[in-house]
């Protein structure tokens, strides 16, 4: 724990989580933790302050049991007056994948929101109006991430191509340094994707009685390294738990991932959304992969922050100014990612 004489003005990055386990994964990515600062009585958030590389970061979690875009918007609305120098936000946590023939998404992979010609990267898929013929028309659009974040992502993607960014190294190094977390945050072995027409058969979450003949046949991967996908993320105030609806929306909008909070942030603060895939947005959804998926998303966020430039006057205070954020972790060659 170190305060280093920091004030509210010294924090420039908002890291928002929806679940406590996502916040746990975020906290262990900090290079150091800072002492708490006073906050107004009107600010109901609980913060963890710290540093990642050269960035001073504010981590906040949504209230327990209160999820969705309204809750995330409220958390950020309280945060912004307390930390007036925030430049951008990262919404980091878990999401439901939308696998297709064009995107072989697996559990534990990471999806990062990227703008498209008609979208800023996050689509509020359940916001719009119902027309007289029963059709649903989506209205409005959300802001895209700022240019400096998008260029940082481009730099990171190029480094993956030349195999210089060890995402797996950060994950394994983190679990080695935090043995107490290994049981909850280890990578599960079973990754089941069922046919979209096959529904979960009982209340047992582990699918032990589901018909294994209904599993999708997929080629094995050469490594357990999480793959990174860049594209559109669907955000809505409902849990996506139906494969047919998932596929219909995903095909219509070219969606890679479903989640519930990002739509509340995008128009308040320049944001990038990072989601670790914990399920397939179908009736077989369970919590087995949540902790590991939260860890992979947080590891990506840590690497990304090493690529984001520090503006003049906002460099972190402290003895360590090195940009080598990853040098403390074992090297791991990554596959050529999308």
Backbone as numpy.savetxt, mean C-alpha at the origin, in Angstrom:
# Nx Ny Nz CAx CAy CAz Cx Cy Cz
14.74 5.94 20.52 13.89 7.13 20.52 14.78 8.36 20.52
14.50 9.28 19.60 15.29 10.50 19.52 14.39 11.64 19.06
14.53 12.81 19.71 13.73 13.96 19.31 14.50 14.89 18.39
15.80 15.07 18.67 16.69 15.88 17.83 16.17 17.30 17.65
15.36 17.78 18.57 14.87 19.15 18.49 13.93 19.40 17.33
13.22 18.38 16.88 12.35 18.53 15.72 11.03 19.19 16.10
10.46 19.90 15.15 9.16 20.52 15.33 8.18 19.96 14.30
6.93 20.39 14.39 5.93 19.93 13.43 6.33 20.28 12.00
7.01 21.39 11.81 7.39 21.84 10.47 8.45 20.95 9.82
9.11 20.10 10.60 10.18 19.27 10.05 9.67 17.99 9.39
8.39 17.72 9.50 7.84 16.48 8.94 7.17 16.77 7.61
7.59 16.02 6.59 7.16 16.31 5.21 6.41 15.17 4.55
6.38 13.99 5.17 5.74 12.82 4.55 4.67 12.27 5.48
3.46 12.11 4.96 2.36 11.46 5.69 2.26 10.01 5.23
2.33 9.08 6.17 2.21 7.65 5.88 0.92 7.18 6.56
-0.11 6.85 5.77 -1.42 6.53 6.30 -1.67 5.03 6.20
-2.17 4.46 7.29 -2.52 3.04 7.32 -3.98 2.90 7.76
-4.60 1.79 7.37 -5.99 1.54 7.76 -6.08 0.57 8.93
-5.13 -0.36 9.04 -5.19 -1.42 10.04 -3.99 -1.36 10.98
-4.15 -1.79 12.23 -3.01 -1.82 13.15 -1.82 -2.62 12.65
-2.08 -3.77 11.98 -0.95 -4.56 11.48 -0.21 -3.83 10.36
-0.93 -2.98 9.60 -0.27 -2.15 8.60 0.63 -1.12 9.27
0.16 -0.59 10.39 0.97 0.39 11.13 2.19 -0.28 11.74
2.03 -1.52 12.20 3.19 -2.26 12.71 4.25 -2.41 11.63
3.81 -2.79 10.42 4.75 -2.94 9.30 5.39 -1.61 8.95
4.66 -0.52 9.09 5.23 0.81 8.80 6.27 1.20 9.85
5.97 0.95 11.11 6.88 1.37 12.19 8.24 0.70 12.07
8.26 -0.57 11.68 9.55 -1.27 11.64 10.39 -0.85 10.43
9.82 -0.05 9.53 10.61 0.48 8.42 11.34 1.78 8.80
11.05 2.32 9.97 11.69 3.56 10.39 13.15 3.31 10.75
14.02 4.22 10.33 15.42 4.15 10.75 15.58 4.61 12.19
14.72 5.51 12.61 14.69 5.93 14.00 13.29 6.44 14.32
12.93 6.35 15.59 11.64 6.85 16.07 11.87 8.12 16.87
11.01 9.10 16.69 11.14 10.38 17.37 10.14 10.50 18.52
10.47 11.36 19.47 9.55 11.63 20.57 8.28 12.28 20.05
7.15 12.02 20.67 5.91 12.65 20.23 5.92 14.15 20.45
5.13 14.84 19.66 4.97 16.29 19.78 3.55 16.61 20.24
3.41 17.77 20.86 2.08 18.20 21.27 1.21 18.45 20.04
-0.08 18.28 20.22 -1.00 18.51 19.12 -2.29 19.15 19.65
-3.02 19.83 18.78 -4.24 20.51 19.22 -5.27 19.51 19.74
-6.15 19.99 20.62 -7.21 19.14 21.14 -8.16 18.70 20.03
-8.21 19.48 18.97 -9.10 19.14 17.85 -8.54 18.04 16.96
-7.26 17.71 17.14 -6.62 16.64 16.37 -6.73 15.35 17.16
-7.59 14.43 16.69 -7.86 13.20 17.42 -6.97 12.04 17.00
-6.03 12.28 16.11 -5.16 11.20 15.65 -4.10 10.86 16.69
-3.60 9.64 16.61 -2.43 9.20 17.36 -1.31 8.96 16.36
-0.16 9.61 16.56 0.91 9.58 15.56 2.12 8.80 16.06
2.82 8.21 15.12 4.19 7.73 15.32 5.08 8.58 14.42
6.08 9.22 15.02 6.99 10.09 14.28 8.33 9.41 14.13
8.96 9.59 12.99 10.26 8.97 12.79 10.91 9.41 11.49
11.97 8.69 11.15 12.74 9.01 9.95 12.93 7.76 9.11
12.77 7.91 7.81 13.13 6.89 6.83 14.12 7.53 5.88
15.37 7.08 5.91 16.39 7.72 5.09 16.54 9.17 5.49
16.30 10.07 4.54 16.42 11.50 4.79 15.06 12.17 4.98
14.00 11.39 5.10 12.66 11.95 5.23 12.13 11.77 6.65
11.63 12.85 7.22 10.91 12.77 8.49 9.44 12.46 8.18
8.93 11.40 8.82 7.66 10.80 8.44 6.69 10.83 9.62
5.41 11.12 9.30 4.31 11.02 10.26 3.48 9.81 9.89
3.37 8.85 10.79 2.56 7.66 10.55 1.28 7.77 11.36
0.14 7.55 10.70 -1.16 7.58 11.38 -1.99 6.41 10.90
-2.82 5.89 11.79 -3.69 4.77 11.48 -5.14 5.19 11.68
-6.02 4.66 10.86 -7.43 4.92 11.02 -7.93 4.36 12.36
-9.00 4.93 12.92 -9.55 4.38 14.16 -9.93 2.91 13.99
-9.70 2.12 15.01 -9.99 0.69 14.92 -11.46 0.46 14.60
-11.69 -0.35 13.58 -13.04 -0.71 13.19 -13.77 0.33 12.36
-13.11 1.45 12.06 -13.76 2.52 11.28 -12.96 2.69 10.00
-13.44 2.10 8.91 -12.70 2.09 7.67 -13.44 2.85 6.58
-12.84 2.93 5.42 -13.47 3.59 4.29 -12.91 4.97 4.02
-13.37 5.56 2.92 -12.81 6.83 2.46 -13.14 7.98 3.40
-14.29 7.95 4.04 -14.64 9.02 4.97 -13.70 9.04 6.17
-13.39 7.86 6.69 -12.48 7.76 7.82 -11.08 8.23 7.45
-10.58 7.82 6.29 -9.24 8.25 5.88 -9.20 9.75 5.62
-10.26 10.30 5.05 -10.32 11.75 4.82 -10.30 12.51 6.13
-10.98 11.99 7.16 -11.00 12.65 8.46 -9.63 12.63 9.12
-8.95 11.48 9.05 -7.60 11.37 9.63 -6.66 12.39 8.98
-6.70 12.48 7.67 -5.82 13.42 6.98 -6.21 14.86 7.25
-7.49 15.15 7.36 -7.94 16.51 7.64 -7.45 16.98 9.01
-7.36 16.07 9.97 -6.81 16.42 11.28 -5.30 16.57 11.23
-4.65 15.78 10.39 -3.20 15.79 10.32 -2.65 17.05 9.67
-3.27 17.52 8.63 -2.71 18.61 7.83 -2.47 19.91 8.62
-3.40 20.37 9.46 -3.09 21.59 10.23 -2.01 21.38 11.28
-1.89 20.16 11.80 -0.89 19.90 12.83 0.52 19.84 12.24
0.63 19.31 11.02 1.93 19.20 10.34 1.85 19.98 9.03
2.05 21.29 9.07 1.79 22.16 7.91 2.78 22.00 6.76
3.89 21.30 6.97 4.91 21.18 5.91 4.81 19.87 5.14
3.76 19.10 5.32 3.62 17.83 4.60 3.59 18.09 3.10
4.47 17.40 2.36 4.55 17.55 0.90 3.69 16.53 0.17
3.64 15.32 0.70 2.90 14.26 0.03 2.55 13.17 1.03
1.65 12.29 0.60 1.24 11.19 1.44 1.42 9.85 0.74
1.59 8.82 1.53 1.62 7.44 1.05 0.52 6.68 1.78
-0.41 6.11 1.02 -1.43 5.23 1.60 -0.91 3.82 1.42
-0.48 3.20 2.52 0.25 1.94 2.45 -0.49 0.88 3.25
-0.76 -0.25 2.61 -1.43 -1.33 3.32 -1.82 -2.45 2.38
-2.89 -3.14 2.72 -3.29 -4.31 1.96 -4.44 -3.98 1.02
-4.61 -4.82 0.02 -5.70 -4.68 -0.94 -6.04 -6.02 -1.56
-7.14 -6.04 -2.26 -7.57 -7.26 -2.94 -7.17 -7.24 -4.40
-6.50 -8.26 -4.86 -6.02 -8.31 -6.23 -7.12 -8.62 -7.22
-6.89 -8.21 -8.47 -7.79 -8.52 -9.58 -6.97 -9.20 -10.66
-6.65 -10.49 -10.49 -5.82 -11.19 -11.47 -6.55 -11.36 -12.79
-5.78 -11.35 -13.86 -6.33 -11.52 -15.20 -5.27 -12.12 -16.10
-5.61 -12.37 -17.36 -4.63 -12.90 -18.29 -3.55 -11.88 -18.60
-3.83 -10.62 -18.33 -2.85 -9.56 -18.57 -2.00 -9.24 -17.34
-2.47 -9.64 -16.16 -1.76 -9.34 -14.91 -1.84 -10.56 -14.00
-0.76 -11.32 -13.97 -0.71 -12.55 -13.17 -0.41 -12.21 -11.71
-1.33 -11.50 -11.09 -1.14 -11.04 -9.72 -1.25 -12.22 -8.76
-0.31 -12.29 -7.81 -0.31 -13.33 -6.79 -0.37 -12.68 -5.41
-0.71 -13.49 -4.40 -0.74 -13.00 -3.04 0.67 -12.60 -2.60
0.77 -11.45 -1.95 2.07 -10.93 -1.53 2.68 -9.96 -2.52
2.16 -9.92 -3.76 2.63 -8.93 -4.72 2.22 -7.52 -4.28
2.77 -6.52 -4.95 2.50 -5.13 -4.60 1.93 -4.42 -5.82
0.86 -3.64 -5.62 0.28 -2.82 -6.67 0.45 -1.35 -6.28
0.98 -0.56 -7.21 1.23 0.86 -6.99 0.36 1.66 -7.95
-0.34 2.66 -7.43 -1.24 3.44 -8.28 -0.44 4.27 -9.27
-0.84 4.19 -10.54 -0.20 4.94 -11.61 -1.28 5.60 -12.47
-1.07 6.85 -12.90 -2.07 7.52 -13.74 -2.24 6.85 -15.09
-3.45 6.98 -15.63 -3.78 6.55 -16.98 -4.34 7.77 -17.71
-4.54 7.67 -19.01 -5.02 8.84 -19.76 -6.30 9.46 -19.19
-7.16 8.65 -18.59 -8.44 9.17 -18.10 -8.57 9.08 -16.59
-7.48 8.77 -15.90 -7.56 8.61 -14.45 -6.24 9.01 -13.81
-6.33 9.47 -12.56 -5.13 9.84 -11.82 -4.44 8.68 -11.15
-4.97 7.46 -11.30 -4.35 6.29 -10.68 -5.28 5.58 -9.72
-6.22 6.33 -9.13 -7.23 5.75 -8.23 -8.60 6.11 -8.76
-9.47 5.12 -8.89 -10.82 5.33 -9.40 -11.82 5.01 -8.29
-12.68 5.97 -7.99 -13.74 5.74 -7.01 -14.90 5.06 -7.74
-14.84 3.74 -7.77 -15.70 2.99 -8.69 -17.16 2.96 -8.27
-17.47 3.27 -7.01 -18.86 3.22 -6.56 -19.47 4.61 -6.41
-18.83 5.62 -6.99 -19.32 7.00 -6.89 -19.84 7.44 -8.25
-21.12 7.84 -8.29 -21.70 8.25 -9.56 -23.20 8.35 -9.46
-23.88 8.05 -10.55 -25.34 8.14 -10.57 -25.92 7.02 -11.40
-27.13 6.60 -11.01 -27.85 5.57 -11.73 -28.77 6.24 -12.74
-28.65 5.87 -14.00 -29.44 6.48 -15.06 -30.81 5.81 -15.16
-31.67 6.40 -15.99 -33.05 5.93 -16.07 -33.17 4.51 -16.59
-32.18 4.04 -17.35 -32.23 2.67 -17.86 -31.54 1.68 -16.95
-31.15 2.15 -15.76 -30.52 1.26 -14.79 -29.02 1.22 -14.84
-28.43 1.82 -15.86 -26.97 1.83 -15.96 -26.37 2.75 -14.90
-25.17 2.38 -14.42 -24.45 3.19 -13.44 -23.38 4.00 -14.16
-23.41 5.28 -13.97 -22.44 6.17 -14.61 -21.52 6.77 -13.55
-20.24 6.46 -13.63 -19.28 7.03 -12.67 -19.01 8.49 -13.03
-18.90 9.31 -12.01 -18.69 10.73 -12.23 -17.47 11.20 -11.44
-16.85 12.25 -11.94 -15.70 12.84 -11.26 -14.43 12.04 -11.44
-13.34 12.62 -11.04 -12.04 11.96 -11.07 -11.19 12.49 -9.93
-10.23 11.68 -9.51 -9.36 12.03 -8.40 -8.00 12.50 -8.91
-7.34 13.31 -8.12 -6.05 13.87 -8.52 -5.01 12.77 -8.68
-4.04 13.03 -9.53 -2.93 12.11 -9.71 -1.77 12.52 -8.80
-0.81 11.62 -8.56 0.35 11.96 -7.74 1.17 13.07 -8.38
1.94 13.82 -7.59 2.77 14.90 -8.15 3.91 14.34 -8.99
4.48 15.21 -9.81 5.51 14.77 -10.74 6.73 14.21 -10.03
7.11 14.80 -8.89 8.33 14.31 -8.23 8.15 12.90 -7.68
6.92 12.52 -7.34 6.68 11.14 -6.92 6.70 10.19 -8.12
6.12 10.63 -9.22 6.09 9.79 -10.42 7.49 9.58 -10.99
8.33 10.61 -10.94 9.70 10.44 -11.42 10.50 9.54 -10.48
10.19 9.60 -9.18 10.85 8.68 -8.23 10.45 7.24 -8.54
9.18 7.02 -8.87 8.73 5.68 -9.25 9.44 5.22 -10.53
9.60 6.13 -11.50 10.31 5.78 -12.73 11.75 5.37 -12.44
12.40 6.10 -11.54 13.77 5.75 -11.15 13.81 4.37 -10.50
12.84 4.11 -9.63 12.79 2.82 -8.95 12.53 1.69 -9.94
11.63 1.91 -10.88 11.32 0.87 -11.87 12.54 0.58 -12.74
13.29 1.58 -13.09 14.50 1.34 -13.89 15.53 0.57 -13.09
15.63 0.84 -11.81 16.58 0.11 -10.97 16.18 -1.34 -10.81
14.88 -1.63 -10.78 14.46 -3.03 -10.75 14.90 -3.75 -12.01
14.79 -3.07 -13.14 15.17 -3.71 -14.40 16.63 -4.12 -14.39
17.50 -3.28 -13.80 18.92 -3.63 -13.74 19.27 -4.35 -12.44
18.21 -4.78 -11.71 18.38 -5.66 -10.55 19.23 -5.04 -9.46
18.83 -3.86 -9.00 19.59 -3.21 -7.94 18.78 -2.99 -6.66
17.49 -3.27 -6.65 16.68 -2.96 -5.49 16.16 -4.24 -4.84
16.72 -4.63 -3.68 16.37 -5.93 -3.08 15.14 -5.84 -2.18
13.96 -5.87 -2.76 12.74 -5.86 -1.95 12.72 -7.06 -1.01
13.04 -8.22 -1.53 13.08 -9.42 -0.69 14.12 -9.26 0.42
15.22 -8.56 0.12 16.24 -8.36 1.13 15.74 -7.54 2.31
14.95 -6.51 2.04 14.39 -5.71 3.12 13.43 -6.55 3.95
12.60 -7.36 3.28 11.63 -8.18 4.01 12.35 -9.19 4.90
13.29 -9.93 4.34 14.00 -10.94 5.13 14.85 -10.30 6.21
15.50 -9.17 5.88 16.30 -8.48 6.87 15.46 -7.95 8.02
14.27 -7.46 7.72 13.39 -6.96 8.77 12.96 -8.08 9.71
12.60 -9.22 9.16 12.17 -10.32 10.00 13.32 -10.91 10.81
14.53 -10.85 10.26 15.69 -11.30 11.02 15.97 -10.38 12.21
15.74 -9.08 12.01 16.01 -8.11 13.07 14.88 -8.00 14.07
13.71 -8.55 13.72 12.55 -8.49 14.61 11.96 -9.90 14.73
12.65 -10.74 15.48 12.26 -12.14 15.58 10.85 -12.32 16.13
10.43 -11.37 16.99 9.11 -11.48 17.60 7.99 -11.34 16.57
8.31 -10.82 15.38 7.31 -10.61 14.35 7.21 -11.77 13.35
8.16 -12.67 13.39 8.25 -13.69 12.35 6.99 -14.54 12.26
6.43 -14.91 13.41 5.27 -15.80 13.41 4.08 -15.17 12.70
3.87 -13.87 12.90 2.71 -13.22 12.29 2.98 -12.76 10.87
4.22 -12.31 10.58 4.50 -11.66 9.30 5.24 -12.54 8.31
5.38 -13.82 8.60 6.06 -14.71 7.66 5.21 -14.87 6.41
5.84 -15.35 5.34 5.13 -15.57 4.08 4.41 -16.91 4.11
3.06 -16.91 4.00 2.33 -18.19 3.95 2.69 -18.98 2.70
2.42 -20.26 2.74 2.80 -21.13 1.63 1.68 -21.28 0.60
0.43 -21.35 1.03 -0.67 -21.67 0.13 -1.25 -20.41 -0.49
-1.22 -20.37 -1.81 -1.78 -19.26 -2.59 -2.83 -19.85 -3.52
-4.10 -19.74 -3.13 -5.19 -20.36 -3.89 -5.98 -19.30 -4.65
-6.14 -19.51 -5.93 -7.02 -18.69 -6.76 -8.05 -19.61 -7.40
-9.32 -19.46 -7.01 -10.38 -20.30 -7.53 -11.02 -19.67 -8.76
-11.67 -20.51 -9.54 -12.45 -20.02 -10.68 -13.45 -18.96 -10.19
-13.67 -17.95 -11.00 -14.55 -16.86 -10.59 -15.99 -17.31 -10.40
-16.36 -18.44 -10.99 -17.72 -18.95 -10.86 -17.91 -19.83 -9.63
-16.82 -20.13 -8.92 -16.89 -21.03 -7.77 -16.87 -20.23 -6.47
-17.93 -20.35 -5.68 -18.05 -19.61 -4.44 -17.55 -20.42 -3.25
-17.13 -19.70 -2.22 -16.69 -20.34 -0.99 -17.82 -21.18 -0.41
-17.48 -22.36 0.12 -18.51 -23.35 0.46 -18.97 -23.34 1.91
-18.19 -22.78 2.83 -18.60 -22.81 4.23 -17.98 -21.64 4.98
-18.11 -21.67 6.29 -17.60 -20.56 7.10 -16.14 -20.75 7.50
-15.53 -21.83 7.09 -14.12 -22.07 7.39 -13.27 -21.20 6.48
-12.50 -20.29 7.06 -11.77 -19.32 6.25 -10.64 -19.91 5.43
-10.12 -21.06 5.81 -8.92 -21.55 5.12 -9.21 -22.37 3.87
-10.46 -22.44 3.45 -10.84 -23.14 2.21 -10.49 -24.62 2.23
-10.38 -25.20 3.40 -9.97 -26.61 3.48 -11.01 -27.54 2.87
-12.27 -27.14 2.85 -13.31 -28.00 2.28 -13.76 -27.54 0.89
-13.14 -26.51 0.36 -13.47 -26.07 -0.99 -12.93 -27.07 -2.01
-13.59 -27.17 -3.12 -13.22 -28.12 -4.16 -11.93 -27.68 -4.84
-10.86 -28.43 -4.60 -9.56 -28.08 -5.16 -9.51 -28.21 -6.68
-10.49 -28.91 -7.26 -10.56 -29.02 -8.72 -10.98 -27.69 -9.35
-11.48 -26.78 -8.53 -11.91 -25.48 -9.02 -10.79 -24.43 -8.99
-9.60 -24.85 -8.61 -8.47 -23.93 -8.58 -8.02 -23.58 -10.00
-7.62 -22.34 -10.19 -7.05 -21.91 -11.46 -5.66 -22.52 -11.62
-5.34 -22.98 -12.81 -4.02 -23.51 -13.09 -3.09 -22.37 -13.49
-2.02 -22.19 -12.70 -1.07 -21.11 -12.96 0.35 -21.65 -12.93
1.17 -21.12 -13.78 2.57 -21.54 -13.79 3.27 -21.08 -12.52
4.16 -21.92 -12.03 4.92 -21.56 -10.85 5.93 -20.47 -11.15
6.30 -19.72 -10.14 7.32 -18.68 -10.28 8.67 -19.23 -9.83
9.70 -18.68 -10.40 11.05 -19.15 -10.08 11.49 -18.72 -8.70
10.83 -17.69 -8.13 11.22 -17.16 -6.83 9.98 -16.70 -6.09
10.09 -16.58 -4.79 9.01 -16.02 -3.97 9.08 -14.51 -3.86
10.01 -13.92 -4.60 10.12 -12.46 -4.63 8.79 -11.83 -5.03
8.26 -10.88 -4.26 7.02 -10.21 -4.67 7.21 -9.46 -5.99
6.24 -9.58 -6.87 6.24 -8.81 -8.11 5.57 -7.47 -7.85
5.98 -6.47 -8.60 5.41 -5.13 -8.47 4.62 -4.82 -9.72
3.37 -4.38 -9.54 2.52 -3.99 -10.66 2.16 -2.52 -10.51
2.13 -1.83 -11.64 1.80 -0.41 -11.67 0.57 -0.21 -12.53
-0.44 0.48 -11.98 -1.65 0.69 -12.74 -2.75 1.28 -11.90
-4.00 1.01 -12.28 -5.16 1.63 -11.66 -5.64 0.82 -10.46
-6.01 1.54 -9.41 -6.55 0.95 -8.19 -7.97 1.44 -8.01
-8.88 0.52 -7.72 -10.28 0.86 -7.49 -10.52 1.06 -6.00
-11.12 2.19 -5.65 -11.38 2.52 -4.25 -12.87 2.71 -4.05
-13.42 2.09 -3.01 -14.85 2.23 -2.75 -15.16 1.95 -1.30
-16.33 2.34 -0.86 -16.74 2.17 0.53 -17.44 0.84 0.77
-16.96 -0.19 0.13 -17.49 -1.52 0.36 -16.39 -2.54 0.10
-16.46 -3.64 0.82 -15.49 -4.71 0.62 -15.85 -5.47 -0.65
-14.89 -5.63 -1.53 -15.11 -6.41 -2.75 -14.88 -7.88 -2.40
-15.95 -8.66 -2.48 -15.88 -10.06 -2.08 -16.67 -10.95 -3.03
-16.73 -10.56 -4.28 -17.43 -11.33 -5.29 -16.59 -11.34 -6.56
-16.21 -12.53 -7.01 -15.28 -12.65 -8.13 -15.88 -12.15 -9.44
-17.16 -12.39 -9.65 -17.77 -11.95 -10.90 -17.83 -10.43 -10.98
-18.21 -9.80 -9.88 -18.22 -8.33 -9.84 -16.81 -7.78 -9.98
-15.87 -8.42 -9.31 -14.45 -8.04 -9.44 -14.02 -8.05 -10.88
-14.30 -9.13 -11.58 -13.85 -9.26 -12.97 -14.57 -8.26 -13.88
-15.84 -8.03 -13.63 -16.59 -7.09 -14.47 -16.00 -5.68 -14.36
-15.77 -5.22 -13.12 -15.23 -3.88 -12.92 -13.78 -3.80 -13.38
-13.02 -4.85 -13.09 -11.61 -4.85 -13.48 -11.45 -4.79 -14.99
-12.26 -5.54 -15.71 -12.16 -5.53 -17.17 -12.65 -4.22 -17.76
-13.70 -3.66 -17.16 -14.26 -2.41 -17.67 -13.29 -1.25 -17.48
-12.61 -1.21 -16.33 -11.78 -0.05 -15.98 -10.28 -0.35 -15.99
-9.91 -1.59 -16.31 -8.50 -1.99 -16.31 -7.89 -1.89 -14.91
-8.59 -2.46 -13.94 -8.21 -2.36 -12.53 -7.28 -3.51 -12.14
-6.31 -3.22 -11.28 -5.40 -4.23 -10.75 -5.71 -4.61 -9.32
-6.39 -3.73 -8.59 -6.51 -3.91 -7.15 -7.73 -3.16 -6.64
-8.35 -3.69 -5.57 -9.47 -3.05 -4.90 -9.09 -2.71 -3.46
-9.53 -1.54 -3.00 -9.31 -1.15 -1.62 -10.39 -0.16 -1.20
-10.30 0.40 0.05 -11.42 1.16 0.59 -11.09 2.56 1.09
-9.84 2.97 1.09 -9.51 4.23 1.76 -8.94 5.33 0.87
-8.30 4.98 -0.23 -7.50 5.96 -0.98 -8.33 7.12 -1.52
-9.59 6.87 -1.87 -10.42 7.93 -2.46 -10.58 9.11 -1.51
-10.45 8.88 -0.21 -10.58 9.96 0.75 -9.37 10.84 0.89
-8.26 10.46 0.24 -7.00 11.19 0.41 -6.57 11.97 -0.82
-6.88 11.45 -2.00 -6.23 11.91 -3.22 -6.43 13.40 -3.50
-7.58 13.96 -3.10 -7.84 15.37 -3.40 -7.48 16.31 -2.25
-6.98 15.75 -1.13 -6.57 16.59 0.00 -5.06 16.84 0.02
-4.29 15.83 -0.38 -2.83 15.89 -0.33 -2.31 15.04 -1.48
-1.28 15.50 -2.20 -0.71 14.65 -3.25 -0.31 13.29 -2.68
-0.83 12.23 -3.24 -0.68 10.89 -2.65 -0.32 9.84 -3.69
0.36 8.82 -3.21 0.59 7.60 -3.97 0.04 6.46 -3.13
-0.62 5.50 -3.76 -1.22 4.37 -3.07 -0.40 3.12 -3.33
-0.04 2.42 -2.26 0.79 1.22 -2.34 0.05 0.11 -1.60
-0.31 -0.95 -2.32 -1.11 -2.02 -1.73 -0.44 -3.38 -1.91
-0.24 -4.08 -0.80 0.18 -5.47 -0.85 -1.05 -6.35 -1.01
-1.00 -7.33 -1.89 -2.16 -8.15 -2.21 -2.33 -9.24 -1.16
-3.45 -9.17 -0.42 -3.70 -10.13 0.66 -4.81 -11.11 0.32
-5.56 -10.87 -0.76 -6.62 -11.78 -1.18 -6.96 -11.46 -2.63
-7.93 -12.19 -3.17 -8.30 -12.02 -4.57 -9.68 -11.37 -4.74
-10.13 -10.62 -3.75 -11.40 -9.88 -3.85 -12.57 -10.80 -4.18
-12.54 -12.02 -3.65 -13.61 -12.98 -3.93 -14.15 -13.54 -2.62
-15.06 -14.50 -2.72 -15.71 -15.06 -1.53 -14.75 -15.88 -0.68
-13.57 -16.20 -1.21 -12.57 -16.98 -0.47 -11.64 -16.08 0.35
-11.96 -14.82 0.40 -11.15 -13.84 1.14 -10.96 -14.28 2.59
-9.72 -14.22 3.08 -9.43 -14.50 4.48 -8.22 -13.66 4.91
-7.82 -13.79 6.15 -6.79 -12.92 6.72 -5.40 -13.54 6.72
-5.23 -14.71 6.13 -3.96 -15.43 6.24 -2.78 -14.65 5.69
-2.98 -13.92 4.60 -1.89 -13.21 3.94 -1.79 -11.73 4.33
-2.64 -11.26 5.21 -2.70 -9.83 5.47 -1.39 -9.27 6.02
-0.81 -9.91 7.01 0.40 -9.37 7.64 1.56 -9.34 6.65
1.75 -10.43 5.91 2.86 -10.45 4.94 2.64 -9.42 3.84
1.41 -9.28 3.36 1.11 -8.29 2.32 1.35 -6.88 2.84
1.01 -6.62 4.09 1.30 -5.31 4.68 2.80 -5.06 4.72
3.57 -6.10 4.99 5.03 -5.97 5.05 5.62 -5.68 3.67
5.14 -6.37 2.64 5.69 -6.12 1.30 5.37 -4.70 0.83
4.16 -4.21 1.14 3.81 -2.85 0.76 4.69 -1.84 1.49
4.93 -2.06 2.77 5.77 -1.14 3.55 7.21 -1.18 3.07
7.70 -2.36 2.69 9.07 -2.46 2.18 9.21 -1.67 0.89
8.20 -1.75 0.01 8.25 -0.95 -1.22 8.25 0.53 -0.89
7.41 0.95 0.05 7.35 2.37 0.43 8.70 2.85 0.94
9.37 2.01 1.69 10.71 2.37 2.21 11.70 2.59 1.06
11.70 1.68 0.09 12.59 1.83 -1.05 12.24 3.09 -1.84
10.95 3.32 -2.05 10.53 4.48 -2.82 11.01 5.78 -2.18
10.94 5.87 -0.86 11.35 7.10 -0.18 12.83 7.41 -0.41
13.62 6.37 -0.65 15.04 6.61 -0.93 15.25 7.28 -2.28
14.21 7.24 -3.15 14.30 7.84 -4.48 13.71 9.25 -4.54
12.94 9.62 -3.52 12.26 10.92 -3.54 13.25 12.00 -3.11
13.46 13.04 -3.93 14.43 14.07 -3.58 13.98 14.90 -2.38
14.96 15.43 -1.65 14.70 16.28 -0.50 14.78 17.74 -0.95
13.73 18.53 -0.76 13.81 19.95 -1.14 14.72 20.71 -0.19
15.29 21.80 -0.66 16.15 22.62 0.17 15.41 23.07 1.43
16.09 22.94 2.56 15.50 23.38 3.81 14.71 22.32 4.54
14.55 21.12 3.91 13.79 20.07 4.56 14.60 18.80 4.75
15.91 18.87 4.61 16.71 17.68 4.88 16.59 17.31 6.34
16.61 16.04 6.62 16.42 15.58 7.99 17.55 16.08 8.88
17.25 16.26 10.15 18.25 16.66 11.13 18.78 15.42 11.81
20.07 15.30 11.87 20.66 14.13 12.49 22.01 13.83 11.89
22.74 12.89 12.46 24.10 12.63 12.03 24.23 11.87 10.73
23.16 11.17 10.30 23.28 10.26 9.16 22.59 10.85 7.95
23.35 11.33 6.97 22.79 11.93 5.77 22.97 11.05 4.54
23.39 9.81 4.73 23.69 8.95 3.60 22.43 8.61 2.84
22.51 8.54 1.50 21.35 8.12 0.71 21.21 6.61 0.62
22.19 5.87 1.12 22.18 4.42 0.95 21.22 3.73 1.88
19.94 3.94 1.64 18.90 3.42 2.51 18.94 1.91 2.63
19.38 1.22 1.60 19.25 -0.23 1.55 20.53 -0.96 1.92
21.57 -0.25 2.25 22.86 -0.92 2.40 22.92 -1.80 3.65
21.96 -1.64 4.56 21.98 -2.43 5.78 21.28 -3.77 5.59
20.77 -4.04 4.40 20.02 -5.26 4.16 20.75 -6.11 3.14
20.62 -7.44 3.23 21.30 -8.32 2.28 20.79 -8.09 0.87
21.70 -8.22 -0.10 21.33 -8.03 -1.51 20.50 -9.20 -2.00
19.51 -8.88 -2.80 18.66 -9.92 -3.41 18.31 -9.47 -4.80
18.63 -10.27 -5.79 18.31 -9.88 -7.16 16.84 -10.10 -7.44
16.20 -9.09 -7.97 14.77 -9.14 -8.24 14.51 -9.55 -9.69
13.34 -10.13 -9.95 13.00 -10.44 -11.33 12.74 -9.17 -12.11
12.73 -9.28 -13.41 12.43 -8.13 -14.26 10.94 -7.83 -14.14
10.61 -6.81 -13.36 9.22 -6.56 -13.02 8.56 -5.67 -14.02
7.21 -5.66 -13.97 6.44 -4.86 -14.91 6.65 -3.39 -14.62
